[in-house]
Amino acid sequence: MARNPDFDDALEQLKELHDKKNQDYCGSNNPYANLERVERIGVEPWRGVVIRMMDKFERLENFCRTGDLANDEEWIDDTFKDLAIYSVLAWLLLEKSNHEALEHSTQRKPSTKVFDKTQEWIELERGKGAGLSNEISMNDLREASEKQQEDEQRRSGAKTESLFTPQVPLNIDDDCLGTPKLKFKNKNVSNN
C-alpha cells in the first residue's frame, strides 16, 4: 500500500497547530482542561467540542453559500484544520468518557439502596452504561425501584415506606397569620 505523503504532512501540520493552540488554552498538566470546563454546566466535554464543531460548520456553510468570509484574517483552510483537530479531540474525549464510565462501573460495589440503584438506572438511561440499552423509561425505573424495595423488605422483614408512596393531607392548621399549613402523612398510616 502506497503512503500518501501529503496526508502525512497535513497530519504533522495539525499536530503542530494543536500543540501551539493548546499552550494558549491549557496551562495545566491536563491537555483537555479547557475542553472539560463545560462539565461545570452539565455538558460532557466531547459534546462541548461538537458544539464548537457546529460553529465551524456554520462558517463553512455560509462560505459555501456566499463565497465570502466575514473574518478575512482566518482562511477557510483554517476552518478545515480546526474541524480536523476538534474531530480528533471529540473522539479522544468520548473514548476517555467511556473508559471512565467502564472503570467506574467495575470498581463500584453493587448497591442495595434504592437511591443508589435508581441513580445507576438514570445513568444508564443517559447513556453512561457500557453497552447497555438507553431505552429505559422513568416508569420502568420507578417499578424496578419499588420491586427492589419490596424484595429487600421481604428479606429483612422490616416495613419501610416507598420513596414513591403518594402523600395525602393529614390535617390543616393555621399559623398566626391565618394561612393554612398542610401536614402530610403517608396514606398507609391512619390519620389519627
C-alpha positions as CSV (number, residue, x, y, z in Angstrom):
1,M,0.0,0.0,0.0
2,A,1.4,3.4,-1.0
3,R,1.6,6.1,1.6
4,N,0.2,9.5,0.9
5,P,2.9,12.0,1.8
6,D,0.5,14.9,1.5
7,F,-1.7,13.3,4.1
8,D,1.2,12.6,6.4
9,D,2.4,16.3,6.0
10,A,-1.2,17.5,6.8
11,L,-1.3,15.4,10.0
12,E,2.1,16.8,11.0
13,Q,0.8,20.4,10.5
14,L,-2.3,19.6,12.5
15,K,-0.2,18.2,15.3
16,E,1.9,21.4,15.4
17,L,-1.2,23.6,15.3
18,H,-2.8,21.7,18.1
19,D,0.3,21.9,20.3
20,K,0.6,25.6,19.6
21,K,-3.1,26.4,20.4
22,N,-3.1,24.0,23.4
23,Q,-0.3,26.1,25.0
24,D,-2.6,29.1,24.8
25,Y,-5.7,27.4,26.2
26,C,-4.3,24.8,28.6
27,G,-1.6,25.8,31.1
28,S,-2.1,22.8,33.3
29,N,-0.8,19.3,33.0
30,N,-4.2,18.2,31.7
31,P,-4.3,18.7,27.9
32,Y,-8.1,18.6,28.0
33,A,-8.6,21.1,30.8
34,N,-10.1,23.9,28.6
35,L,-12.5,21.4,27.0
36,E,-13.5,19.8,30.2
37,R,-14.6,23.1,31.8
38,V,-18.1,22.6,30.2
39,E,-18.7,19.9,32.9
40,R,-19.4,22.8,35.3
41,I,-22.6,23.4,33.4
42,G,-23.5,19.8,33.0
43,V,-22.2,19.2,29.4
44,E,-20.0,16.3,28.6
45,P,-16.7,17.5,27.2
46,W,-16.9,15.6,23.9
47,R,-20.4,17.2,23.4
48,G,-18.9,20.6,24.1
49,V,-16.4,20.0,21.3
50,V,-19.2,19.0,19.0
51,I,-20.8,22.4,19.7
52,R,-17.6,24.1,18.7
53,M,-17.5,22.0,15.5
54,M,-21.1,23.1,14.7
55,D,-19.9,26.7,14.8
56,K,-17.2,25.9,12.4
57,F,-19.6,24.1,10.1
58,E,-21.9,27.1,10.2
59,R,-18.9,29.2,9.0
60,L,-18.3,26.7,6.2
61,E,-21.9,26.7,5.2
62,N,-22.0,30.5,5.0
63,F,-18.9,30.4,2.9
64,C,-20.4,27.8,0.5
65,R,-23.5,30.0,0.1
66,T,-21.9,33.4,-0.3
67,G,-18.2,32.7,-1.2
68,D,-17.2,35.4,1.3
69,L,-15.7,35.3,4.8
70,A,-16.6,37.9,7.3
71,N,-13.3,37.4,9.1
72,D,-10.7,37.8,6.3
73,E,-7.8,37.1,8.7
74,E,-8.9,33.4,9.0
75,W,-9.0,31.5,5.8
76,I,-11.3,28.6,5.0
77,D,-8.4,26.2,5.3
78,D,-8.0,27.3,8.9
79,T,-11.6,26.2,9.5
80,F,-10.9,22.8,8.0
81,K,-7.8,22.4,10.2
82,D,-9.8,23.4,13.3
83,L,-12.5,20.9,12.4
84,A,-9.9,18.1,11.9
85,I,-8.4,18.8,15.3
86,Y,-11.8,19.2,17.0
87,S,-12.9,15.8,15.5
88,V,-9.9,14.1,17.0
89,L,-10.4,15.8,20.4
90,A,-14.1,14.9,20.5
91,W,-13.2,11.3,19.6
92,L,-10.5,11.2,22.3
93,L,-12.8,12.7,24.9
94,L,-15.6,10.3,24.1
95,E,-13.1,7.4,24.5
96,K,-11.9,8.8,27.8
97,S,-15.5,9.2,29.0
98,N,-16.4,5.6,28.0
99,H,-13.2,4.3,29.7
100,E,-14.0,6.2,32.9
101,A,-17.6,5.0,32.9
102,L,-16.5,1.4,32.4
103,E,-13.8,1.8,35.1
104,H,-16.4,3.4,37.5
105,S,-18.9,0.6,36.9
106,T,-16.4,-2.2,37.6
107,Q,-15.0,-0.5,40.7
108,R,-18.3,0.2,42.3
109,K,-19.8,-2.4,44.6
110,P,-23.4,-3.3,43.7
111,S,-25.7,-1.3,45.9
112,T,-28.6,-2.5,47.9
113,K,-30.0,1.0,48.5
114,V,-32.9,2.2,46.4
115,F,-31.5,5.6,45.8
116,D,-28.2,4.2,44.5
117,K,-29.9,1.8,42.2
118,T,-32.2,4.5,40.9
119,Q,-29.2,6.7,40.2
120,E,-27.5,3.8,38.4
121,W,-30.5,3.4,36.2
122,I,-30.7,7.1,35.5
123,E,-27.0,7.0,34.4
124,L,-27.8,4.1,32.2
125,E,-30.7,6.0,30.7
126,R,-28.4,8.9,29.9
127,G,-26.1,6.5,28.1
128,K,-23.3,6.2,30.6
129,G,-23.7,2.5,30.9
130,A,-21.2,0.4,29.0
131,G,-23.1,-1.2,26.1
132,L,-26.5,-1.3,27.8
133,S,-29.8,-0.1,26.4
134,N,-30.8,3.6,26.6
135,E,-34.5,2.7,26.3
136,I,-35.4,2.8,30.0
137,S,-38.4,5.0,30.9
138,M,-38.9,6.7,34.2
139,N,-41.8,4.4,34.8
140,D,-39.5,1.4,34.4
141,L,-37.1,3.0,36.9
142,R,-39.9,3.5,39.4
143,E,-41.3,0.0,39.0
144,A,-37.8,-1.6,39.3
145,S,-37.1,0.5,42.4
146,E,-40.3,-0.5,44.0
147,K,-39.7,-4.2,43.2
148,Q,-36.2,-4.0,44.7
149,Q,-37.6,-2.3,47.8
150,E,-40.3,-5.0,48.2
151,D,-37.6,-7.7,47.8
152,E,-35.4,-6.1,50.4
153,Q,-38.4,-5.8,52.8
154,R,-39.3,-9.4,52.4
155,R,-35.6,-10.4,53.1
156,S,-35.3,-8.2,56.1
157,G,-38.8,-8.5,57.4
158,A,-38.9,-4.7,58.0
159,K,-41.6,-2.4,56.8
160,T,-40.4,0.9,55.3
161,E,-42.3,3.4,53.2
162,S,-41.6,3.6,49.5
163,L,-40.0,6.6,48.1
164,F,-42.9,6.7,45.6
165,T,-45.7,6.3,48.1
166,P,-48.2,9.2,47.5
167,Q,-48.6,11.7,50.3
168,V,-52.1,12.7,51.4
169,P,-53.0,15.6,53.7
170,L,-53.4,14.7,57.4
171,N,-54.9,17.9,58.7
172,I,-54.8,21.6,58.3
173,D,-53.6,24.1,60.9
174,D,-53.5,27.9,60.7
175,D,-50.3,29.8,61.5
176,C,-50.6,33.1,63.4
177,L,-51.5,34.9,60.2
178,G,-54.4,32.6,59.4
179,T,-52.5,30.9,56.5
180,P,-53.4,27.2,56.3
181,K,-50.5,24.8,56.7
182,L,-50.8,21.3,55.4
183,K,-49.3,18.5,57.4
184,F,-48.6,15.3,55.5
185,K,-48.5,11.7,56.4
186,N,-48.2,8.6,54.3
187,K,-51.6,7.3,53.2
188,N,-50.8,3.9,54.6
189,V,-50.8,5.3,58.1
190,S,-54.0,6.1,59.9
191,N,-54.9,9.8,60.2
192,N,-55.5,9.7,64.0
